[in-house]
Amino acid sequence: MPATVRTVDSSSQAAPSRRAASPRGAVALARNSVVAVGDEFAPSEDERASPERARKPRNNGAAELHRIVRVNEQIKDVVRPAFRISIMALNAILLARRAGDAARGFGVLSGELRRFAGELSQNMEALRQLTATSVIAVTALVKDGRYLAIIDRVGQPDGAIGEQVEQVRLRQQRANERRLGELKQMRSALAQLVGDLRPLVQLGIVLARLARVEAAYGGAFAQSLTQVSAEFSRTIEQIEAALVGLTKATEGARG
């Protein structure tokens, strides 16, 4: 009876788990997998002995997962102050109503700041969804890399077995190339979303400054309104600093 080779196609095994279906679960999966993925890409004994094999390109899944985890941490650093602004803006609107006509401009600006916080939170949710999808793509790439490494170590047997091994190799390489293209598109989209946040945050800074000007005309409530506007400015400065970190975390994502 002729020998057969059991072929393994990672494309049929790359379906995400239930845990990875949500952004939080996906990034938790990335955090727990970073160290293990690093072992996937350690040089084998054959590669240490053969410089030619060691020079073959590898999917650096560990580095990509590290990057995704950093991006997710920076997203949290934006979401938290954005939520505070939303609450502060609501309180400021109520305070402006108590102050009457003198604080009408301050009330309008507080409403705009609340809308700003809502739009910023929506953008952060889009980023979370994208990082979750990226985790799934990187996990599939890690599987591709593992299967290709196994096939490389098998070598090229003679006869029908060798032909079957080559078919598996080609199928895995095509799946690997397809997923690399998908991951590149996701990284580009991530960088684009982060870039689009800059003018939004600049708008928030301008609104906070205008609110501080309007607070001076608040009559008996001027001091309270000034304190609120100063808190607006400090919180948006935190968002601006977090955006710098988020931009650094996605540097090179367009490439």
N, C-alpha and C positions, 0 to 999 in steps of 0.2 A: 504493500500500500504506500503510495507516494506520501512523503512528508508534506505537511501544510504549515503555513505560518498564520498565527492568529493576529489579524490586523487590528490596530487600535486607532480610531479616529477621534481626536479630541474635540472636533466640532460637534459631535453628538453628546459630549459630556460637559459642555461649557454652560449649561443652563444654570442661572443663578439660583441660589438657595432662597428659602423664604426670608431668612434673616437679612439677606442682601437686598431685598426688595425695597426697603426704605432707606433714605439717605443716612439716617443714624446707624442702622444696622450694617450698611455697606461700609461705612468708614470705620466702625468698630471691627469689622472683619479685616479691613486693611491694617489697622493697628496691631491686631493679633497675629497677622500673617507676615509682617515685615521681616522678623528674624528668620522664620522658616524659609521664606522666599530667598533670602540671602544665601542659604545653604544650597538652594537649587542651582545657583550659578557659580558655585565654587568649582575650580578646575578639577577634573578627574585625574586619575593616575596616568591614563593614556595621554591626556593633554599636557601634563607636566613633562612627560617624556618626549612629546612631539610638539615642537613650537608651531608647526604648520596648523595642527588641529586647534591649538590654543588661540590662534589668531582669528578663528572663525567668529563672525559677529554673533553677539548674544543679546537677548532681550533683557535689559536691566530692570527686571520687575521690582526688585527691592527698592531701587532708587525712585522708581515711579510711585510706588506705594508710600514711601516716605514723603514725597512731594504732595500727594493727595492728602495725607494726614496733616501736613503743615497748612495747606490751603483751608482745610476744614476748621482748624484751630483759629485761623485768622478770620474766617467767616463768623465764628462765635464772638470774636472781639468787635465785630461790627453790629451784630444782631442785638447784643445786650444794651449798648448805649442808644441804639435806634428805638428800642422798646421804652427806655427811660424818657426819651424825647416825646414819644407819643403820649405818655402819661402826663408829663410836665405840660405839654401843649394843651391838653384837655383842662388841666387845673388853671392854666393861664387864661384860657378862654372864659372860664367861670369868674376868675378874678377881674378880668377886663369888664365883664358885664356889671359886676358890682361897682366898678369905678365909673361907669356911665360913659357919656359922650367923650369925655377927656381921654379915655383909653380905647376908643373905637379902633384906631389904627393898630394899636398893640394887639387887639383881639383878632383883627384880620390876619396879621402876621403870624399869630399863634396858630390859627387855622391852617395857614400855608405850611408851617413847620410840622404840623400833625400829618398833613398829606405827604410831605417830604419823608417823614419817618415811615409811613405806610408803603410808599413806593420803594424806599430803600430795603425794607423787609421783604418785599416781593422779589426784588433782585437777588437778595441773599438766598431765598428759597430756590430760585432758579439755579444758583451756583451749587447749592446742596444737591439738587437732583442731578446735576452734571457730574459732580464728584462721585456720586453713587454709581452712575453709569460707567464712569472711568474705572472704578474698582472692579466691576464685573469684567470689563474689557481686559484689564491687566491680569486678572486671575486666569482668563482664558489664554492669554499670551504665556503665562507661566506654565500652564499645562502643555501648550505647544512646544515650549522650550524643553520641557522634561521628556516628551515623547521623541523629539528630534535628537536629543542627547542619547536616548536609549538606542535609537536606530543607528546613530553614528558609531556607537560602541559595538553593535552587531557586525558592522563592516559590510562587505559585499559578497555574500555566499554565491556559489556557482549554481547554474541551472535555474529551474523554475522557482526555487526559493529566493534566489537573488532577484528575479524579476518581481516577485511579490513584495520583497523588502523595498525595492526601488519605487514601486507604485505607492506604498505607504509613505515613503519619504517625500515624494512629490506632492501627495495629498496634504500632508502636514505642512509642507512649505507654503503651499497655496493658502491654506487656512491662516498660517502665520502672517503672510503678507497682507491678506485681507484685513485681519484684525489690527495690524500695525497702521494701515491706512485709516481705519475707523478711529483708532486712538489718537492719531495725529489730528483728525478733524475735531475730536472732542477737546483736545488741548487748545486748538486754535479758537474754538467757541468759548472756552473758559477765559482765555486771555482777552477776547473781545468783550465779554461781559464785564470783566474787571475794568477794562479801559473805559467802558461806557459809564462806570460809576463816578469817574472823576468830575465831570460837569455837574452831576447831581449833588455831590458833596459840596462843590463850590457854591451851588445854589443855596444849600443849607447854611453855609458860612455867611453869605450875604443876608439871608433872612434873619439870622441871629443878630447881625450887626444893626440892621434896620429896626429890629425889635428893641434893641438897647436905646436907640435914638428916640423911638416912640415912647419908651418908658418914662423919659424925662418930662413928658407932657401929661402924665397920669394924675396930676393934682395931688390929692391926699394919699393916693395909692402909688405915687411915683417911686418911693423907696422899695416897696414890695415888688413892683414891676421890674425895677432895675435889678433886683436880686434874681428874679426869675430869668431875665434876659442874660445875665452873666452866667447862670447855670446852663442855659441853652448853648452859649458860646463854648464853655468848657467841655460839654458833652460832645459837641460836634468836632472839637479839636481831637478828642479821643477817637472819633470815627475816622477823621483824616489820617491820624497816625496808624490806625489799624489798616486803612486802605493802602498805605505805603508798604506795610508788611505783606498784605495780600498781593500787591503788585510784584514784590520781590519773590514771593512763593510761586508765582506763575511766570517768572522771567524765563524766556526761551521756549515757552509753550507754543509760540507761533511757528517754531522751526520744525 
